Amino acid sequence: MPAQKMGDAANGAVPVGTAGAVGTVDATGAVDATGGADAAAAAKKPAGAGRDRYLDLLRSVALVRVVVYHLFGWAWLSVLFPSMGVMFALAGSLMARSLSRPTWSVIKSRVRRLVPPMWVFSALVLGILFVQGWSPARDPDLGGSFWGPVSVFNYLVPIGAPPYPLSIGSESGLLESSWADQAAGPLWYLRAYLWFVLASPLLLWAFRRVPWATLLFPLALTAVIGTGLVTIPGETGNAVQDFAVYGSCWVLGFAHNNGMLKKIPRYAAVSGAAAVMAFGLWWASGHLGPDGWDLNDIPLAQATWSFGIVVILLQYSPSWQTLPGRLAKWDKLITLSNNRAVTIYLWHNLLIMATVPILDQVYNLPFMESDAASSWLDSTEMFWQFVLIWPLIGLAVLSVGWIEDLAAKRKPRLWPNGAKKKQAARAR
């Protein structure tokens, strides 16, 4: 099994959306009631009305792309569909809409919806690490007996980087020695998301006064710190770089929410986006990383390419209340993935690793004794990992997904795919 790629989810995200829910849905997948007349009006609509299913579709596609990228490690996927930029833009749009309410209540709501699912994931990761003998107080990379334990706080509230050993255990165990790095790697996104949430009141204030400067400033910052002109060491540098790379996408969400993008003629928006994207590819061509055209290794290319794609996707946004044509058959899965976005994102890398020991058991079956059968399984292992990951994600949704509902102060649901709401709507 190839080493899992951390850049994406890093450089990954948490999609959102709940069909048939009253209000909007934030980037943790939780319903954000609008309150007042808006909520009353939404309550009168049939199930599914009021939700922008086009945006829900984008989030679901982004989630699937993140899982596939981390499984196969195909660099070209970062060019085909920059999931993280799309997710941050959609989250920024919903954050701007929510900030019509008192700022502190919005921030508390976002944090509350984010951390309980993370606590469950963190409890498992830390539990396995402690059983394997890791101690943050004795880890020389964590700064000693004081700062090591303090850094574990990032498993509770993702202000910084959660600590873990780059190698622990043995390759012959159930989990390969780099499992902690692969499992905890996606947590960078929660840190970036939290930073954006905390900064949104100030960013929105600036955007309303100097929209173009606020929109383009993160790209300029990326050109400084993402190209080596200025270097910020350690995890602080990584956090600032993530903030810069995806900052313009987040602010594009503001522009989408207030209608600014729609005021720009489509030809001008698309032409400008194409020019920015062309620059991104040109820059990438001269700064290829260890995995070639993987934009996650090239910050300025990632920032500009994601910016251009997001402009085009939001400019053409058709605002579907229901999925059209053949897309309608995917409605339940799209609703489910939006409702369990945090769960899927947090657990998918650990579950990808879990497919390996499961497939190893196949070699013990009687019909696998021949060399031909073993060779066939060896050559098709990645395909079977792809097949296995989806039911494992389904098990995770059933097992711990309901924690997202508790975090959002909703009644827990095991499989929230919108089916019951549609049945109730038809009955009415």
N, C-alpha and C positions, 0 to 999 in steps of 0.2 A: 504493500500500500504506500503510495507516495506521501511525502510530508504534507500536512494540511497547510493551506495558504491563509495567513491571518490578515493580510492587508485589506481585503475587501470589506469584511464585516467591519475592518479598520477603516478600514479605509473604505462597514456594514452596517445594518439598520434595523429599525424595527417598524414594520408597516402598521397600518391602522385601518379601521373601518368596521361598521356594524350595520348591515342592511336592516331597515325597519326600525331602527332605534330613534328615539326622540332626541334631537340635538346633534352635535358633531362628535367626532371621534378623534382623540389625540394620538400622538405618536407612540403611546404605549398600548394602543388598541382599546382604550377605555372610552365609554360614552361621556361626553361633556355636555350636560344639559344646558341649553341656552337660557332657560328661564323666561318668565314674563309672557308677553304676547307671542313671542316666537315659539316657545314650547307649547303653548295652547294651540297655536295654529298647526304645529307639527303633529300634535296628538290627534287631530281630526283627519289626517291623511291616512291612506291605506298603507299596509306594511310595505316597506321598501321605498315609499315616497320620501323625497327630501334628501336621500343619500345620493351622492355623486358616484355612481357605479364605475365610471371611467377612472376616477382616482383610486377606487377600491381595486380595480383591475391592475392598475400600475403597481400598487403596493404588493399584490399577490405575485405578480411577475417578478418584482424585485426580490421577494423572499425566495422564490424558487431558484432564481439566478444565483443568489448567495449560496444556497445549499449545493447547487451543482458545481459552482466555482470551488468551493472548499473540498468537494469530493474529488473532482478531476484535476483541478489546478490549471485549467485552460486559460492562458493569459488573454486570449482574444475576447473572452467574455467581458473583460473590463472595458473594452472598446465597444462591443456590441450593445451593451446596456449597463450604464453606470448606476448600479442599484443604489449606492449610498447617496449620491447626489440627488436622485429622485426622492428617496425617502426623507432626506433632510428638508427638501423643498416642500413636500406635502406636510411635514410636521410644522414647518415654519408658517405655512398658510393657516393651519388650524390653531397654532399658538396666537397668531395675530387676531384671529376671530375671537378667541377666548379672552384676550386682554381687554375686551369691552367691559368685562367684569372687574372687580377689585383685584389688583395685581397680586397681592399676597395670597389671596384665596386660590388664584390660578396656579401659582408656583407650588403651594402646598399640595394641591390636587395632583399636579404632575409628578411630584416627588413621591407622594403616597402610592400612586398607581405603578410607579417604577420599581420601588425597592422590595416589596414583599416577594414577588416572583424571583428577584435576584437573591434574596435571603435563602430561599429553598435551594436554589442552584449552588450558592456559595457553601451552604451547610454540607452538601454532598462532596464538593470539591475539597474543602478543608478537612472534612472527615477522612477522606481517603489519604490525603497528604499526611495528616497526623498519624494515621495507622501505619503508613510507610516510613515513619520516623522523622519527617521534616519538622523542624522547629524554627519559627521566624526569629526567635531570640538568639539562636545559634547560627543563623544564616549569615555568612560574612558579607554577602552582597547587599544586605538590608541595613547596614549601619550600626550593628551592635544590639545589645540586649534591650535597649529602650526603643529605638526607632523601628526595629523589626516587628515587635508586637503592635506598635502604633499603626504601622502600615496596613495591618490586617483590617483596620477600620474601613478601608476602601472596598472590602467585600460587603459592607453594610450600606454605605453611601458612597457611590463611585465618584468622589471628588478627584482622586488621583488614580494611580495604577495599582491594581491588586498584586500582592507579592506571591511568587511561586518559584520553585526551582526549575531551571531549564531542563534538568535531567534528574530523574528519580526512579528508583526501582530497577528493573532489568528488562531487557528486550524479550526474555523468555516468559515474562509474566502475562497476565490477562491484558494489561495495558502496557503499551510500549513506553520506554523511558521518557519520551517527550510529551506524554499525555497531558501534563498540567499546562504546558505552554499552549498546546492546541485547544484544550478545553476552556482555559481562561482568556485566551487571546481575544475573542469577540467582545469581552467586557469593555474594550476601549470605546465601543460605540455608546454604551450607557454613560460613560464619562463625558463624551462629546455632547450627547443629547442634553445631559444635565447642565453643562456649561452654557449651551444655547438657551435653555429654559431660563437660567438665572440672568443671562445677558439680554433676553428679549425685551424687557421693558425699556432698557436704554437704547437698544437697537431700533425698536419701533419708534421711539421718540425721535431719534436721529433720522430715520427713514421718512417720517412725515414732514421733516423740515428740509432735508437735503437728500432726496431719494437716490439720485444717481451716484453721489459720493458714497453713501452708505452701501449701495449695491456693489460698487466696484472696489471699495477699499479692501475687502478680503482677498481679491485677486491680486491687488498690488502688494499686500502683505505676503502672500504666497510667493510672489516674485522675489521677495527679499529673503524670507527665511526658508523657503522651499527649494532654493537653488544654491544655497551655501554662501550667499553674500553675507548673511548674518547667521550665526549658529547659536542656538539656545540648547545647552547640554541637558542630558537626562530625560526623564519622563515629562518634565515641564516643557521641554522643547517639543516632544511628541504631541502633547496636549495642545499647545499653541499652534502647531502645524496643522493638526486635524481641524481646529477651529478656523484657521485661515482657509484651508483647502475647501471646506464645505460651507463657509460663511456666506458666500454669495448665493449658493443654492438656498440656504435658509432664508435669506432676505428676498430672494425671488418668490418664496412662498408669501411674504408680505405683499409683494407686487401683485401676485395672483389674487390674494384675498381682497385687496382694495380696488381691483379692476384696472390697475395701471398697465398691465400687459396688454389688455384688450384695447386700450386707447392707442397703442402703437400699431401703425399699419402692418399687416401680416408680412408683406414683402420686405419691409424694413427690419422687422424682428427676426425673420428667418435668415435674411441676408447677413445681418450683424452676427447672429448666432453661428452661421456657417463660417464666417471669417474667424471668429474666436476659436471654433473647433479646428479649423485648418491650422491655426497657430499652434494649438495644443498638439496636433499630430506632428507638425514640423519640429516642435521642441522635443517631443518624445523620440523622434527618429535620431536625434543627436545625443540623447541621454538615456539610451536603453539600459535597463537594470539587469540583474542576474537572470531574470525570466523573460528577457526580451521586451515585448510590447505590453507587458503588464503595467497598466497605468498606476496601479497602487504603489509602485516603486518610483514613480516620477511625479512628485507633488504638483508642479506647475501644469503639467499635461493633464493630470487628473482634474485639477480645478477648472481649467478652461474647457476641457471636453465635457465634463459634467454640466458646467454652466450652459454651454450651447445646447446640449440635449434637453435640459430642463426647460429652457426658453421655448424650444420648439414643441415639446410635449404639452406645456401649459398654454401656449398660444393656440394650439389646435384642440384644446380641451372641449369635447362635445357635451359635457354635463349630462350624462345618461342617468335617468331615474331607474331604468331597468336595463339589463344587458341585452343588446340587440342580437338578432339572428342566432347563429350557431354558438355564440358566446353564452347564451342563456343556459345551456346545459352545464356550464361550469359555475352557475350562480351559488350553489351551496358550498362548494369548496372555496370559492372566493370569500364568501361570508365567514366561513370557519377560519380561514387563514388570517383574515383581518381581526377577528375576535381573539385569536390566540397568537398574535404576532410576537409578543415578548417571549412566550413559551417556546415557540418554534426557533426563534433566533438564539435564545440562550442555550438551548439543549442540542441544537443540530450537530455541532462539531463533536461533542461527546458521543452522540449517537452514531455518527459516522465511524468513529473509532470502535464502537461496540459491534459494528458489522463484521469486523475482522475475526474476533474469537467465535462468533456465531458461525461464520463460514468455515473456520478451522474444524468445527465439529463434523462438517460434511465429509471430511477426509476419513472419518472413522466409520462411515457407513460401509456395509459389505460390498456394494457395487462399485466402490471407489478404490478397490484393492489393485486394480490394473493401472499400469503406467499411463495408458491412453486416457483413462478417466481423470487421473490426477492432473495430467498435462492440460486436458480440456478445462478443468476448473481453474488452473493457474492462469490460463490465457483469457478467461472470461470473468475473473474475479471482480474487476471494476464494474462490470455490468451488473453482477449480482449484488454488489454493494449499493448500486443505484436502486435496484429493486427493493432491497431490504430497508433502506433508510426511511422510506415513506410510511410503512406500517410501524416502524419504531417511533417516528415522529407522532403518529396517531396515538400510540400508547402513552407517549409523554403528554399529549393533549388531554387524554382521559385521566391520567394519573395526577398531574399537577397543574393543568391549565386552569382549573377552577379557581386557583389562587388569584388569577387576574381579576376575577369577578369580586372576590372579597376585597381586593385592594381598591377596586372602584366602588365599593359599597353597594354591590349588586347581589342578587340571589345567585348562588353558585350553579353553574350549568356544566354538564359533562361534555356535550357536543353541540356547541352553539352555531349551527349552520343555517339558522333562519327558517328551517322547515316548519316548526310549530307556529311561528308567527304568520307564515303564509297560509297555513291551514286555518288558523283562527280568522284571518282576514276573509278567506273565501266563505267561511261559515257565517260571518257577519253579513 
